[in-house]
Amino acid sequence: MTKLGIVGYGNLGKASEKIACSRDDMTVVGIFTRRDPATMHSPFGTPFYSQDQLQQFVGKIDVLALCTGSANDLVDLALEQAKHFNTIDSFDTHARMREYVTALDAVALDNQHLSMVGVGWDPGVFSIMRTLFDGVLPNGHTVTFWGKGVSQGHSEAIRKLDGVVKAVQYTVPKEDALAMARAGQGSALTTRDKHLRQCFVVAEDGADLDKIACQIKSMPNYFADYDTEVNFVSSEEFDLNHTAMPHGGLVLRRGDVNGMAENLEFNLNLSSNPDFTASVLMAYARCLVRLYNKGVRGALTALDVPVSALIDVDRIDTIAKFL
Amino acid sequence: MTKLGIVGYGNLGKASEKIACSRDDMTVVGIFTRRDPATMHSPFGTPFYSQDQLQQFVGKIDVLALCTGSANDLVDLALEQAKHFNTIDSFDTHARMREYVTALDAVALDNQHLSMVGVGWDPGVFSIMRTLFDGVLPNGHTVTFWGKGVSQGHSEAIRKLDGVVKAVQYTVPKEDALAMARAGQGSALTTRDKHLRQCFVVAEDGADLDKIACQIKSMPNYFADYDTEVNFVSSEEFDLNHTAMPHGGLVLRRGDVNGMAENLEFNLNLSSNPDFTASVLMAYARCLVRLYNKGVRGALTALDVPVSALIDVDRIDTIAKFL
């Protein structure tokens, strides 16, 4: 039975709690929040505590899942809590990975804990694909596409415009860019070349739709340099079709072996981004506890863990079943 | 510099030699054969030796790649050579994996060697996908498809028919079966349901084409229970379009997290089956030598090795680049 603590109760924390509560090998000891615990409620009856109370749980939690929203807070939180707990997170600021893993490794080793970093789908599952693809097909080029999925930042940028009631922005991989990547012409593609920005907007009654569409398409940084599609829909249609959090993406590698073209392609298609991210996080959380119990210490990523460690049966049974 | 020995000089041995000779971190010490070495020739000038001469190379080979054709021979060969060498193979008889890995692990440990088993694309890369997919999405169902690719056994069965000059059989995943698997209805599909058998045949002048097609389609075990398509082509067209060895396949997992449907899909599309298999084999051969030098002993599979071990740079550099 894995005793889980959850820090943060946004989409990821809630989805992680729901998964853990549905499993007979996990129990949620508590949810730790910066908000007032007395105002918080869980559909599973999980108790809430202030983040300041974490110290009282030393020795009572096998792994602490850091599900806070802010990337900056998360690094500080992990470096502090790895002194007292095993930690796992889905930290996703690629540019800071070297610094973060190095610092967390030192803290975890000093305190004889095990931490896992960047465990989700990107980073996480996509990272495994990029590394494996490069390893088995060294002479080639990898391209990552994101979507079709909701970009929270772009959706919020639209919602700030006058006359907009509701809005969502989907990042969509372009078919012609996918075809180029599959044909070995992916190295010149930028993120911009690869993705279409598809917007669904509910406007106020009487709003100037042409003006809103023009404002969106010309918005610097967010939309101006992309192919942007703006669709106005009714509030009812929006609520019916555009409130979910789908996401996904592709990792494509085209390479050459002895003059022959070889293609590797991983494709993720998610009805719910936070639920799948939480599923990955919880799988590695159980794996973390097994590795900790075997004596592994320090900070690891999904790249450092063999896939057999994800399966909670004897290694030879895993080989017989999956190899 | 990895000192490689190759046992067997069929498609896989030749492709492995070509890769190793193209890399500046590998050298091929020798090719070991059951045929008369004096009759053998390598385009790279690699020396040939009798398999009986392997003993003379103890201490001179970092890893011995077992590229023999017969699955039975391969197990006996590995269990014998693991006494003297580190070995790697792409053994693919799924039903014997438990027995083989267990036996080879004992021999390798007894003799302080490291062996890797079943390293190719299936088993190998596909096995990693099946295990990872099951791990991160435990509530779901995985379906493996093979093709489009050449089945040597089925091609040979056609070539034995009277009136057939040349023939190739492609195993092709059926689109409707792929759609069912993606929609979460894959659990009922059999190998038969999932694949079309597509045949290209060059017939003798004056042969009865209807009779040949009928004989193919009614052939027990091979074709009778499948959807089989027979195409007669000219010898010239056959030589132009049907002498390569393409292959590939898909590993699909449809699962559920908190009531939301999530799809994971890996797709392999190979111009050359033996060249890609050799690329995987050589990548893990270099990885094997690094792990051996770190003290790892016994028999491992692709499931037991973290993907970061495939990349010959510092672990933190690998994390910074790929995570």
Interface residues (C-beta under 8 A of the other chain):
Chain A: A15 K18 I19 S22 H94 M97 R98 V101 T102 G118 P123 V125 S127 I128 R130 T131 L132 D134 G135 V136 L137 P138 G255 V257 N258 M260 A261 E262 N263 L264 E265 F266 N267 L268 N269 L270 S271 S272 D275 F276 A278 S279 V280 A283 C287 T301 A302 L303 D304 V305 P306 V307 S308 L310 I311 R315 I316 T318 I319 A320 F322 L323
Chain B: A15 K18 I19 S22 H94 M97 R98 V101 T102 G118 P123 V125 S127 I128 R130 T131 L132 D134 G135 V136 L137 P138 G248 G255 V257 N258 M260 A261 E262 N263 L264 E265 F266 N267 L268 N269 L270 S271 S272 D275 F276 A278 S279 V280 A283 C287 T301 A302 L303 D304 V305 P306 V307 S308 L310 I311 R315 I316 T318 I319 A320 F322 L323
